Amino acid sequence: MKRSTPYSNSNWDFSSIWNILYDADHISYPFLRAFTYDTPDANPEVNPIPGLAHCTDPTGAPNIGSDIAICYNTKPNTIVIVTQPTGYIGILDYKWQSSTDGTTFSDISGANSSSLSFSSNLTQTTWYKRLAKDGTCNTTFAPSYGVWKVTVYPQFTVGEINSTGETICYNGNPAEIGSKTDASGGDGSISYQ
């Protein structure tokens, strides 16, 4: 029958089991567990200690907001985080990545803050994501929830009218001036005057 009383065995390496982590201001026990056993020689069964706070992925909570659409060769607004991360120890480090196909992402040079400001205009649709890590529990960058898509409308062109011209009699009616090339691009809602 199992007992829940404490058991001490000098052959067990509790430092590797407990994996106590700390920095100058914090201490955490990400793998701390309570043990029960059948016999002194049996391996301990691992059971979470109720109510024990431990490190979790700091990228689990953030959400970077909704996608937007902008005109060709314009600059989007700063990407602001809707929900900040939780469950980490110490200070978070950030980096941002971008992609022009939504699949292959690469780091953005100098983009290391919680939000992303744009220094140049965009001419093609681009996806953005933020990654975060801390120095204690999560030492490898991992992506936040959500990918921010900036849809860039096609470049607007005004088109061209027929310019062949015609000769008509006095007080006659000219033919309709047609379009040689229609206007295109932008958000697709084109009007003429």
ZIMO-V96564 format. One record per pair of residues at least 24 apart in sequence whose C-alpha atoms are under 6 Angstrom apart, sorted by sequence separation. I is the first residue (numbers start at 1). J is the second residue. D is the distance in whole Angstrom. If there is no record, write none. Layout:
# ZIMO-V96564
I&J&D / I&J&D
This chain:
# ZIMO-V96564
30&54&5 / 61&85&5 / 126&150&5 / 159&183&4 / 29&54&6 / 30&55&5 / 102&127&6 / 125&150&6 / 158&183&4 / 59&85&6 / 100&126&5 / 125&151&5 / 157&183&5 / 58&85&5 / 99&126&6 / 125&152&5 / 157&184&5 / 58&86&5 / 99&127&5 / 124&152&5 / 156&184&6 / 58&87&5 / 98&127&5 / 156&185&4 / 58&88&5 / 98&128&5 / 155&185&5 / 156&186&5 / 56&87&5 / 97&128&6 / 154&185&5 / 155&186&6 / 4&36&5 / 55&87&6 / 97&129&5 / 154&186&5 / 55&88&6 / 96&129&6 / 153&186&5 / 96&130&5 / 153&187&6 / 2&37&6 / 80&115&5 / 95&130&6 / 2&38&5 / 79&115&6 / 95&131&5 / 79&116&5 / 94&131&6 / 78&116&5 / 94&132&5 / 78&117&4 / 93&132&6 / 93&133&5 / 92&133&6 / 92&134&5 / 91&134&6 / 75&121&4 / 74&121&5 / 73&121&5 / 74&122&6 / 73&122&5 / 73&123&5 / 72&123&5 / 72&152&6 / 67&148&5 / 69&150&6 / 71&152&6 / 72&153&5 / 55&137&6 / 62&144&6 / 63&145&5 / 67&149&5 / 68&150&5 / 69&151&4 / 70&152&5 / 71&153&5 / 72&154&6 / 62&145&6 / 63&146&6 / 69&152&6 / 72&155&5 / 59&144&5
